[in-house]
Amino acid sequence: MARFTFRLPDIGEGIAEAEIVAWHVAVGDRVEEDQNLADMMTDKATVEMESPVSGTIVEVAGEVGEMVPIGAALVVIETEAAEAVGSDEVAEQIEAENPGVEEVAAPAPAPAPAPAPAPEKVAARSVPPVAAPHPGPLPGGEREAQAAPVSREHRALASPAVRARAKELGVDLSQVRAAEGDRIRHADLDAYLRYGSAQGYTSDAPRAWADDSVRVIGMRRRIAENMAAAKRNIPHFTYVDEIDVTALEAMRGDLNAHRGDRPKLTLLPFLIVAMCRTLPDFPMLNARYDDEAGVVTRSGRVHCGMATQTPAGLTVPVIRDAQDRNVWQLAAEITRLAEAARAGTIRSEEMGGGTITVTSLGPLGGIATTPVINRPEVAIVGPNKIVERPVFRGDDIVRAKLMNLSISCDHRVVDGWDAASFVQALRTYLETPVLLFAS
């Protein structure tokens, strides 16, 4: 027998540690070579750690949510390979193929450790309703009044099916009036359920659900840390203005009707093109601020971040060189990046390095948003819901499609005048969309 320690390898330039976001093995499990051991998350991506050898897991580094430094032991595997081949030869072979693995001398024989139970998810269980205790003994008169409906319920005329249904709903049949004769029917019970609340009817069916504690780990913790750092370090201000997108929506509809096999156009490609046309006149918005060095780097390219909701949380893949793409190319890249982010297959180089970000709630819209800046960028743009309202055009009242456009900026770098002027310049392109296709 021999033991091999698999150490966390260098999984990214400048990465000092990684977080355990999922274990796929537990102590006592038998693993095969190339089997997935754990998922480790860095600032940029989630990486699968595969076993370099076959054997039995005897030690693991920690629990989900803990940080492991680069080079620290991740798992210890007891292998029988050393019995078939000399242990020195095995060690040299594994070390050559997997620099993160080192051999550990086998200890004196000892009883095999009991397998640690794999962590289980606790299923939420519904909590049965508990009747609130009465604060004290009731006076005789009140006690009789409370007990009286119970005796009357037995005198109410109703079929067994109606009685069973009323019992299930917690309805006192003595309070239900029959529409015809003295027998209470299902229709009478339905009428009571519709209007009985005015008489104090409450259902005994439980409406609460079990409390649930969710540990903030992985992507959720990264989001929490990034958002806290952004709000803590950046003095945000948000500017919102209304844009008439009637002509833009008409053009978008015409282009989609004749798109052929090209991707369907949403508002975002048009907005990104408008931003790329406008940003050269507002270089302080297309920038990254190193507040420690006190340096603002104004980019000559537009690397547009695209806030994307995924099952794991909010991610921001980046559209590289957006200034060189037309609306169709942008639509295809938006679709590709969004699908990769949601599937968890996006590459680390497609995350980070943005110069300005766009965030949209899509069909959920909203009247106005105050988006949080994606640090170290200095601006983030958020289109809101498109609504149709009557507006004045001269002396006429016409229907128009209007949209509020939000922008949040870092007030250390961007002045309010610059943000407002930038949005007004965007307005020109969005309200006269033919300019987006002019050279």
N, C-alpha and C positions, 0 to 999 in steps of 0.2 A: 504494500500500500504506500502511496505517496500523496502528499497534499500540495495543491497548487493554489497560490493566491492570485486572483485576477484583480489587478489594480486598474482604477479608472484611467483610461488613456487620455491623451490630449485630444479633445474633440472639437477644438476650434481655436483660432488664433486669438490670443489674449484672454482665453477663458481660464479662470482660476478654480472654479468649482461648479458643480452641477447639482440639481435637485432631483431626488428620487420621486418620480410621479406615479410609478406603478411597478410592483413586483410581479413577475410571472413564475417565480419559483419560491419555495420555502425550504427551511432546514429539513433535511431528510428526503427531499425530492431527488429522483434520478433524472439527470439531464444528459442530453446527447450533444455532440459537437455541433456548433452553429445554432443551437437552440437559443431562443430569446430569453435572457435572464431578467432584464429590467429596462424600463424606459427612463431616460435621464433628460432633464430639461435644462438648457442653458438660456442665456438672454436672447438667443436667436432662433433656436430650434429644439425639437425633441428628437433624441437619438436613441436607437435601440442598441442595447449591449448584448452581444452574442457570446455564448460560451466557446472558448477555444479548445476545450477538451470534454470528454465524456466522463461521468462520474456521479458522485453523490454530494449534494450541498451540505456542508457542515457548519458554515457561518455565513451570515449576511451583514451588510454594513449598517443598516438602520431601518427605520420605518419610513413609510411614504410621507413626504413633506420635509425630510431632513436633507441637509446639504452635505455633499461628499467632495472633498478637495481633489483636484487632479493628482493622480499618483497614489492616492489612498486605496486601501483594500476595499473592493466592492463585494466580492464573494470569495470563499475558500471552498475548493472542490477536492474531495477525496477520490482519487482515481486508481484503477487497477492497471493502468497502462504500464507502469513501472515494473510490474511482474512479468509481462510478456517481453518487454524491451528494457534494457538497462536504464535505470532512473536518470543517469547522467545524459544518456542519449536522448531520452524523452524531454528532459529539461532544455537541452540545447535546441532541439527541434521546435519546441513550443516557444522558447524565448526568441528564436529567429523569426518565427511566423507571427508572434504576438508579443511585441515589446512590453505590453502592459501586464504580462503574466510572469510570475517568478515562482520557483520551486521552494517549498518549505519542507524541511525534514519531517518525516513521519514520526509522531510521538509514540511513546510506549503504548502497547495495546490497552485499550480501555473500552468499557461498555459503550456501544453506539448511542449517541444522544437521541433522546426521544424527539421525533419530528414535531417541530413547532406547528401549531394549528394555523392553517392559512387564514388570513384575515377575511372575515365574512361581512357582507353588507347587511346592515340591520334593516329589515323590511319595516316600513311604517305600518303600524297597526291602528285601526280605528279604536277610539276610546269610547266605551259604552257610557251613555249618559248616567250621571249620578244625581239622584234627587236631592235637592237642597234640604237640609234638616230644618224643621220648624224651630224658631227661636225659643219656644217655650210652650207649656200646656195651654190649650185653648180654653176659654171660659165655656161653661156648659152650653150656652145658647149657640156660640159659634161652632162648637163641636157637633151639635145636632144639625146645624145648617150645612156643615161640610159633609156630614154622613148622609144627609137626606138624598142628594142626587144618586148615590150608589143604589139605594133601595128603589128609587124611581126608575133607574135604568132597567131593572129587571121587569118592570111593568110595561116598558115601551114595547109596542108591537113591531117586530122586524123579523125578517127571515134570518136563518143562521149565517148566510153569506154576508148580509148587511152587518150583522153583529160582529162577524170576524173581521170585516174590513174596518169597522169603526174601532174595534179594539186595537188593530194594527196601527191605526192613525192616532190613537189616543183621544178619540172623540167620545164625549159623554152623550149617549143617545137620548137622555132625558132633556137635553138642550136642543134637540133637532125637532123641527115641526114637520108634520106630514102635510103634503099639498092636497092629498085626497084621502079622506077617511082618517083612520087612526094608525094605519100601518106605514112605517117608515121604509121608503124605497131608496135605491141607489141614487136616483135623481135628487131626492131630498138631502141625502148626504153630500152630494156634489154641490148643491146650493149652499149648504152650511159651510162647506170648505171655502167657497168663493166669498161669502159675506160674513162668515163667522168670526173673523178677526175683530170686527167691531164689538162682538160680544165677549171678547177675551179668549178666543180659541187660539191655542198654540199646539203645534205638533210635537209629539214625543220623539220623533225621528232625530237622531244626533246630527248636528250641523258642524261640530268641531272636528278637527283631525289631530293626529298625534304630533307633538313637538318633534323637531328633527334638528340635530346638530350636524353641520357640514363644515369640515375642516377646509380652510382656505389654503389651497396648495396649487402647485403647477401653474397653468396659465392664469387662473383666477388670482393667484398671489402676485404674479408678474404685473397683471393689469392694475391691481390695487397699489402696488409699489410705484408704478409709473404714474398713475393718476395722482397719487399723493405728492410725489416729487414735483409734478407739473404745477399743481395748485399751490404747493408750499413755496416754490422758487420763482414762479412766473406771475407777475401782476397782470392778470387778464383784463381785457375790456372787450365787449361785444357790440358790434354795430349791425343793425338790421334795416334793410330797405325793401320796398315792394317793387317787383319787376313784372311788367306785362309780357307774358310769354305766349300770347295768342298766335302771333305769326310763327313763332318757333314751334309750337305744338302742331300747327298746320303743316309746316315743312317736315317735321318729324314723321307725321302721319303719311305724307306723300312718299317720303323716302322708304319707309317701312313697307308700303304697299308695293314697291317696285324693287325690293332688296334682293330678290332672287335667293341664292344660297348664302348670302352674307348674313351676319348676326343681326338680330333685332336691335334697333337703336333705342336707348333710354335717354333721359335728359343728361346723364353724366358726361357722355362723350362731347356733347355740345358745350357744356360748362367748362370742361377741361381745355378744349380748343380755345374758348374765349379767354380763359386764364392765361394760357400760353401766349396769346396775342397781346395780352395786357401787361404781363409781369415785367417785360423789358423796361417799361416806363416806371415801374415800382420795384426796383431791385431789393429794397430792404424787406419786402414781404417774402421773397423767394430766397431764404437765407437760413443759416444755422448759427446759433449763438452759443459760444463756449464761454459761459459766465465765469468759470474759474480763471481762464486766461484773459478774459475781457476782450474777446475778438469775435466779430461778426463776419462770417464768410458768406458773401453774396454769390450765389451760384449762377453760372452762365447757361445752365441747363435746367429743365424742369423735371425733377424726379418726383412725380406726384404720388403721395401716399393715398391709399384707398381703404378707409375704415370698413372692415368686413366682419359681420357677426357670424361666428362659428359655434358648433356645439361645445367647444372648449372655452369660448369667450371671445372677446373682441381682439382681432388681429389687424395689422396694417401692412399688407403687401404693397410694394412700390412699383408703379409703372415707370420704367426707365425711359429717359429721353422722350417724354410726352410731347415735347415741342416739335418732334419730327414725325408725328403720326396724325393721320386724318381721322374723321369720326368713325369710319368702319374699322380701321386698325385699332383704335382705342376701344371700341365696343368688343372686339375679339379678345383683346388683352384683359379687359375688365372681367369678361366671362371666364377666361382661363385662370386668372389669378384667384377669383372668388371660388371657383370649383376646387382648385388645389388647396386653398386655405381651409375650406370646409371638410375636405377629405383628409386633411392632415398630411398631404404629400408635397406641400410647398417647400422649396429649397431655401436654405438660410440666406443665400445671396439675394433672394427676392424679397427679403425683409430688411428694413433699416436703410439708412442712407437717403431718406426722402428730404426734399427741400420745402415742400408745402403739402398739406393733406386736404382731401375732400371727404366729408362724412355726410351720409344721407340715410334717412330712415325709410326710404323707398315709399311703398304705398301707405305706410303708417303716417308719414308726413308729420304734421304738427304745425301750429301757427308760427312758432319761432323757436329756435334752439340757441343755446349758449354753449357751443362745443368747447371741450378742453383741448388745449394745444398739445400736439405730439412732440414733446421735448426731445432734442434741442431745436426743433423748428420754431418759427416765430409767428406762424399764422395757420389757421384752419378755416375752411369755407364749408358752409352747410346749407344746401338748398332745402326748402321746406315744402309743404303740401301745396299743390296747385288747386285753386278754387275758382269757380266761375261766378262772377258778380257783375251787376250793372255798373257801368262807368260813363262819365260824360265825355263825349268827343265833340267839342264845340257846343252846339245847342242840342245835339242828339244824345240820347241814352242808348248805349249799345252793350251787348254781352262781351265780356272779356275774361280771359284766363289769367289769373294773377298768382304770383308766388313770392313769398318773402324769402330773401337771401340773407343769411347770417354769416358774419365773419368774426372770429375771435383772434386777437392779436396780443403779442407780448409788448406791454407798454414801455419796457426798457429800451426797445428797439424801434417800435412802430408808433407813430403819433396818430391820434384820432383823425386828423385831417387826411393823412395818407390812406388810412383804411377806408374812409368815406369816399375819397377820390377814386380809389381802386374799384370799389363797388359801382360807382357811377360809370366808370369806363367799361366794366363788365355789362352794365345795363345797355350800353350802346350796341354791343355785339348781340346780346340776347334778345333785345327788342327789334333789331334789324338783322336777322340771322343770315341774310345773304352775304353779309360782310365776313362771316366765318369761312366762306369759300372763296373769298377774293384773295388774290396773291399779295 
